[in-house]
Amino acid sequence: MTRPPFDPPTDRDIAIVSAQLGRQARDVAGIAARCVCGAPTVVATAPRLSDGTPFPTLYYLTHPAATAAISFLEATQVMNEYNQMLADDADLKAAYLAAHQSFLADREKLGTVTEVAGISSGGMPERVKCLHALAGHALAAGPGVNPIGDLALERAKWSPTVCECLDYEFDEVSRSGSADA
């Protein structure tokens, strides 16, 4: 089985992601995108968690500044605007369907989980439901793959090219030196 082009997570990556989330990271299959400083920004999560639970959200946005910026967009009803854009623009809708198919192909490389077959995340391909998932996909796949994720990242008051990592992410990791941070 061909694996997606994720960086394999190191113990330090897992410790940083755990600090970002405020809980132990679980079932991280890879680091799908990084901050300019190298810290994880998006993790790729296994399609079936170790406890057996199906998990359709392959790309999980973990960077605190990114999640805050995307949360702000969701709180200001940007999803309604993007849903209207999907309804009005056939080209955008087709590109969003292609993003859905790309997402499914990436996840399939990590394994087949029948319970989530054909289901992506973020509302793809019909609607915009979670900008965090769509922005995570856009960061992982690169510009031009997920048009709604790209729009959200363009509008967010955050950029992966400017480091806004919190000191605690690195302080806890350097103090512990392990994934138990």
Backbone torsions as a table, in degrees:
resi	resn	phi	psi	omega
1	MET	NA	129.6	178.6
2	THR	-77.1	133.1	178.7
3	ARG	-94.4	147.4	175.1
4	PRO	-63.8	163.6	-177.5
5	PRO	-80.6	60.9	177.1
6	PHE	-95.8	148.7	168.9
7	ASP	-71.8	132.8	173.5
8	PRO	-64.4	139.2	-177.9
9	PRO	-73.9	137.1	173.5
10	THR	-91.1	169.1	174.3
11	ASP	-58.9	-38.0	178.6
12	ARG	-64.7	-42.5	177.0
13	ASP	-57.9	-46.5	-179.2
14	ILE	-62.8	-39.5	177.9
15	ALA	-64.4	-41.6	178.9
16	ILE	-66.4	-45.6	179.2
17	VAL	-61.5	-40.7	178.2
18	SER	-61.5	-41.6	177.2
19	ALA	-65.9	-40.7	178.5
20	GLN	-60.3	-42.6	-176.2
21	LEU	-82.0	-21.0	-175.7
22	GLY	76.2	19.3	177.6
23	ARG	-158.4	165.2	179.2
24	GLN	-64.7	126.9	174.7
25	ALA	-67.1	145.1	-179.2
26	ARG	-135.4	145.4	173.0
27	ASP	54.9	38.5	177.7
28	VAL	-77.6	116.8	179.8
29	ALA	-86.4	-23.9	179.9
30	GLY	-179.4	168.8	174.1
31	ILE	-98.8	113.2	-172.8
32	ALA	-89.8	-22.5	177.0
33	ALA	-156.5	149.8	-178.2
34	ARG	-129.5	154.6	171.3
35	CYS	-67.9	163.5	177.4
36	VAL	-57.9	-26.5	179.0
37	CYS	-82.6	-8.7	179.2
38	GLY	103.4	-8.7	179.5
39	ALA	-70.3	146.4	176.4
40	PRO	-58.3	139.8	176.5
41	THR	-119.3	-38.3	178.2
42	VAL	-134.0	129.8	173.1
43	VAL	-103.6	151.9	170.0
44	ALA	-98.9	126.0	-177.1
45	THR	-106.6	141.1	179.8
46	ALA	-57.7	143.6	-178.5
47	PRO	-71.4	-14.0	171.5
48	ARG	-131.6	120.3	179.8
49	LEU	-68.6	161.4	-176.3
50	SER	-62.5	-21.0	176.6
51	ASP	-85.7	3.0	178.0
52	GLY	96.8	-7.7	-178.4
53	THR	-70.9	128.6	172.9
54	PRO	-65.6	139.7	-177.5
55	PHE	-134.3	98.9	-174.5
56	PRO	-73.0	-20.8	-174.0
57	THR	-81.8	91.9	-179.5
58	LEU	-64.3	-50.3	-175.6
59	TYR	-99.1	119.0	-173.9
60	TYR	-120.3	115.8	-179.9
61	LEU	-72.9	122.0	-175.6
62	THR	-116.0	-21.6	-174.5
63	HIS	-65.1	121.2	-175.6
64	PRO	-56.5	-41.9	-179.9
65	ALA	-68.1	-37.3	177.9
66	ALA	-67.2	-45.5	-179.2
67	THR	-65.0	-36.0	177.7
68	ALA	-65.4	-42.9	-179.4
69	ALA	-65.4	-40.8	179.2
70	ILE	-71.2	-37.0	175.8
71	SER	-59.9	-39.2	177.8
72	PHE	-60.8	-43.6	178.7
73	LEU	-61.2	-44.0	179.3
74	GLU	-62.6	-39.2	-178.7
75	ALA	-68.3	-22.7	-178.7
76	THR	-99.8	20.6	171.3
77	GLN	67.7	24.1	179.4
78	VAL	-63.0	-30.6	-179.9
79	MET	-60.3	-38.4	177.4
80	ASN	-60.5	-42.5	178.0
81	GLU	-61.7	-45.9	-179.0
82	TYR	-67.4	-36.0	175.9
83	ASN	-62.8	-39.9	177.4
84	GLN	-65.6	-40.1	177.2
85	MET	-60.0	-41.8	177.8
86	LEU	-62.2	-39.9	-179.4
87	ALA	-68.5	-30.9	-174.1
88	ASP	-95.3	-16.3	-170.8
89	ASP	-124.1	104.1	-177.9
90	ALA	-62.6	-35.6	179.6
91	ASP	-67.8	-41.4	177.3
92	LEU	-64.0	-42.6	179.2
93	LYS	-61.6	-41.1	178.1
94	ALA	-65.7	-40.6	178.5
95	ALA	-66.6	-35.5	178.3
96	TYR	-68.7	-38.0	174.3
97	LEU	-62.7	-42.0	177.1
98	ALA	-62.8	-37.6	176.7
99	ALA	-62.6	-43.0	176.6
100	HIS	-57.4	-47.2	-179.2
101	GLN	-65.6	-38.0	176.7
102	SER	-62.9	-44.9	178.4
103	PHE	-58.3	-48.9	-179.2
104	LEU	-61.1	-40.4	179.0
105	ALA	-64.2	-41.2	177.5
106	ASP	-62.0	-46.8	-177.9
107	ARG	-65.4	-37.9	-179.4
108	GLU	-60.2	-28.2	178.1
109	LYS	-66.8	-20.9	178.0
110	LEU	-92.9	-12.1	179.3
111	GLY	143.2	159.9	179.7
112	THR	-102.4	127.7	176.9
113	VAL	-125.9	106.2	-172.2
114	THR	-60.5	-32.0	-177.7
115	GLU	-64.3	-24.4	-179.2
116	VAL	-117.2	14.0	179.4
117	ALA	-56.8	130.3	179.1
118	GLY	80.4	-5.0	-179.6
119	ILE	-103.8	123.9	176.2
120	SER	-100.4	-132.6	178.0
121	SER	-148.6	169.7	177.6
122	GLY	75.0	4.7	-178.9
123	GLY	97.4	-6.0	179.9
124	MET	-58.6	147.3	-0.6
125	PRO	-97.7	2.4	-171.2
126	GLU	-96.5	-30.7	-174.4
127	ARG	-149.4	172.4	175.8
128	VAL	-103.7	114.1	-175.7
129	LYS	-116.3	-35.2	-177.2
130	CYS	-142.4	106.5	-179.9
131	LEU	-67.9	-26.5	178.2
132	HIS	-60.6	-46.4	179.9
133	ALA	-65.9	-40.2	-178.3
134	LEU	-70.3	-39.8	176.1
135	ALA	-66.6	-39.8	176.7
136	GLY	-60.0	-43.6	177.2
137	HIS	-62.9	-44.3	-179.8
138	ALA	-62.2	-41.2	178.4
139	LEU	-66.6	-41.0	-178.2
140	ALA	-70.3	-43.3	-174.2
141	ALA	-85.0	-22.9	-177.7
142	GLY	96.8	162.9	-178.4
143	PRO	-58.3	143.6	175.6
144	GLY	92.6	-6.0	-179.4
145	VAL	-93.1	-46.9	-179.6
146	ASN	-116.6	100.3	-173.2
147	PRO	-64.2	-34.7	179.4
148	ILE	-73.4	-41.1	174.7
149	GLY	-59.8	-41.8	177.5
150	ASP	-61.6	-44.0	178.9
151	LEU	-61.3	-42.2	179.5
152	ALA	-63.7	-43.6	-179.9
153	LEU	-65.8	-36.9	177.6
154	GLU	-64.2	-34.2	-175.6
155	ARG	-87.7	-23.2	-176.3
156	ALA	-67.2	147.8	175.9
157	LYS	-89.1	58.4	179.3
158	TRP	-161.2	150.3	177.1
159	SER	-145.2	138.8	176.8
160	PRO	-70.7	-6.7	179.6
161	THR	-91.3	-5.2	178.2
162	VAL	-123.2	119.1	-176.4
163	CYS	-72.6	125.3	173.9
164	GLU	-128.9	29.9	-179.2
165	CYS	-67.4	143.8	-179.2
166	LEU	-83.0	140.7	-179.3
167	ASP	-56.0	-35.9	-175.5
168	TYR	-61.6	-29.7	-180.0
169	GLU	-58.6	-40.8	-177.1
170	PHE	-88.6	-34.9	179.4
171	ASP	-62.1	-47.8	-179.7
172	GLU	-63.1	-39.4	-179.2
173	VAL	-67.7	-44.5	-177.4
174	SER	-70.4	-30.9	177.0
175	ARG	-69.6	-42.4	-174.6
176	SER	-85.6	-37.9	-177.4
177	GLY	68.4	13.0	-178.6
178	SER	-143.3	179.5	179.1
179	ALA	-80.4	3.4	-178.4
180	ASP	-91.6	12.4	-179.0
181	ALA	-61.4	NA	NA
